[in-house]
Amino acid sequence: MTLSRRRFLSLIGGGVIVAAAGGGYIGSRKATAAVAPWSLAGGYGEVRRDALSWALLAPNPHNIQPWRAELIGDARLALHLDPARSLPHTDPFGRQLTIGMGCFIELMRMAAAERGHAVELVLYPDGEDGPGPVALATFVPGAAEPDPLFAAAATRRSCKEPFDARPVPEAAAAALAEHGVVVTRPEDVQTLRDLTWEAWVIEMETPRTWKESIDLLRIGASQVDAAPDGIDLQGPFFNLGGTLGFIRKEDQLSLDSMGARQTYESYRSTMARTPAHVVQVSDGNTRRDQIEAGARWLRLNLATTALGLSLHPVSQALQEYPEMAGPYARIHALYARPGQTVQMLGRLGYGPAVPPTPRWRLEDKLAS
Ligand SMILES: Cc1cc2nc3c(=O)[nH]c(=O)nc-3n(C[C@H](O)[C@H](O)[C@H](O)COP(=O)(O)O)c2cc1C
């Protein structure tokens, strides 16, 4: 779950209060360090660092960026899941974190291929459940061709805004069918709008899962630059509120708070303003299946970007905690055969252009 900056702002009337407070400098500040990794990608002058600097721009749940990389010798690296970065309430089995690692690995692989390097991967060399690395990667020069989808890597986004009423053209839906089930039939889309909204309300009304999102709020440019991850709220009002302390995370925990009420209303309209969905299912649900699911989501997100379409993961109904059992069972009854797992569910359509989200720099993510 991610709060929409624009709509959060619209409720609390940011512009007026900022003017009244005369907070010119603080108000107009932009988080620049937090988005620098988007312009640093590929500029490290060494193929593994270059590939990693692209990979860290991958989509990942709650923008928690759970990866750590360890360079080994001249041509290898180990990729680790950082145990300090988990989502124990919304992702108790680490399934979504692993999907995020799969997105990362696929983008790393594609970035290396741009330089003609293949990446030979050994997944979970110490077993899927041990403390060992997620992957060992060996970079092999002259063994790969560039992938056309990589051209969309710098402009790929998760777009968490309401979409136009404009339908997804049949040709685009057909082009995306290799990546998942594209749902465009109006009655099926309505079923998923209702299901995603119901699931979103459960997440919000379950105190521990709501708190998991609130704990990840970064309010205003200073907080975003200091911790470029989680859910970033930016703009003049948040800059002042975060710096002067009149917008506090803990106040948003109450569902009666103005921010929470606004978030509720805005998400209702976001889920409703969805002309199509995409569902991705896997036959198994091992860690390897989840890594593969991440690669598929990344490729779908690049393909939608190339087609000028927006994509927004809406994962609440796929989350594995008791309160979510109803929506979880229904999405599986609709789209999965017995034994299969719905790994990703997304809204698809035409949304507004959205800015890049914050990232920790490569240097912060390299194990020494
Ligand atoms: C496994 C997975 C689950 C996600 N679930 C959600 C979700 O339920 N709601 C949402 O708004 N974004 C979701 N996201 C998108 C992330 O919030 C997003 O990737 C992250 O904030 C970075 O933003 P970016 O993709 O625009 O670079 C998910 C991403 C992944 C990989």
The ligand as an SDF file (V2000), in Angstrom:
LIG
                    3D

 31 33  0  0  0  0  0  0  0  0999 V2000
    5.7700   -7.8330   -4.9850 C   0  0  0  0  0  0  0  0  0  0  0  0
    5.3200   -6.3980   -5.0990 C   0  0  0  0  0  0  0  0  0  0  0  0
    4.1280   -6.0170   -4.5040 C   0  0  0  0  0  0  0  0  0  0  0  0
    3.7100   -4.6870   -4.5970 C   0  0  0  0  0  0  0  0  0  0  0  0
    2.4750   -4.3450   -4.0610 N   0  0  0  0  0  0  0  0  0  0  0  0
    2.0210   -3.0820   -4.1630 C   0  0  0  0  0  0  0  0  0  0  0  0
    0.7380   -2.7110   -3.6590 C   0  0  0  0  0  0  0  0  0  0  0  0
   -0.0100   -3.5350   -3.1330 O   0  0  0  0  0  0  0  0  0  0  0  0
    0.3470   -1.4210   -3.7680 N   0  0  0  0  0  0  0  0  0  0  0  0
    1.1300   -0.4850   -4.3610 C   0  0  0  0  0  0  0  0  0  0  0  0
    0.7400    0.6810   -4.4270 O   0  0  0  0  0  0  0  0  0  0  0  0
    2.3540   -0.8070   -4.8660 N   0  0  0  0  0  0  0  0  0  0  0  0
    2.7990   -2.0730   -4.7820 C   0  0  0  0  0  0  0  0  0  0  0  0
    4.0160   -2.4160   -5.3140 N   0  0  0  0  0  0  0  0  0  0  0  0
    4.8070   -1.3930   -6.0170 C   0  0  0  0  0  0  0  0  0  0  0  0
    5.8670   -0.7680   -5.1050 C   0  0  0  0  0  0  0  0  0  0  0  0
    5.2600    0.0530   -4.1380 O   0  0  0  0  0  0  0  0  0  0  0  0
    6.8420    0.0110   -5.9910 C   0  0  0  0  0  0  0  0  0  0  0  0
    7.5160   -0.8950   -6.8290 O   0  0  0  0  0  0  0  0  0  0  0  0
    7.8600    0.7910   -5.1730 C   0  0  0  0  0  0  0  0  0  0  0  0
    7.2170    1.7800   -4.4040 O   0  0  0  0  0  0  0  0  0  0  0  0
    8.8910    1.4650   -6.0750 C   0  0  0  0  0  0  0  0  0  0  0  0
    8.2320    2.2920   -7.0040 O   0  0  0  0  0  0  0  0  0  0  0  0
    8.4200    2.1070   -8.5720 P   0  0  0  0  0  0  0  0  0  0  0  0
    7.9450    0.7330   -8.9440 O   0  0  0  0  0  0  0  0  0  0  0  0
    7.5810    3.1900   -9.2120 O   0  0  0  0  0  0  0  0  0  0  0  0
    9.8840    2.2690   -8.8820 O   0  0  0  0  0  0  0  0  0  0  0  0
    4.4780   -3.7290   -5.2690 C   0  0  0  0  0  0  0  0  0  0  0  0
    5.6870   -4.1290   -5.8720 C   0  0  0  0  0  0  0  0  0  0  0  0
    6.1040   -5.4530   -5.8010 C   0  0  0  0  0  0  0  0  0  0  0  0
    7.3690   -5.8720   -6.4940 C   0  0  0  0  0  0  0  0  0  0  0  0
  1  2  1  0
  2  3  1  0
  2 30  2  0
  3  4  2  0
  4  5  1  0
  4 28  1  0
  5  6  2  0
  6  7  1  0
  6 13  1  0
  7  8  2  0
  7  9  1  0
  9 10  1  0
 10 11  2  0
 10 12  1  0
 12 13  2  0
 13 14  1  0
 14 15  1  0
 14 28  1  0
 15 16  1  0
 16 17  1  0
 16 18  1  0
 18 19  1  0
 18 20  1  0
 20 21  1  0
 20 22  1  0
 22 23  1  0
 23 24  1  0
 24 25  2  0
 24 26  1  0
 24 27  1  0
 28 29  2  0
 29 30  1  0
 30 31  1  0
M  END
$$$$
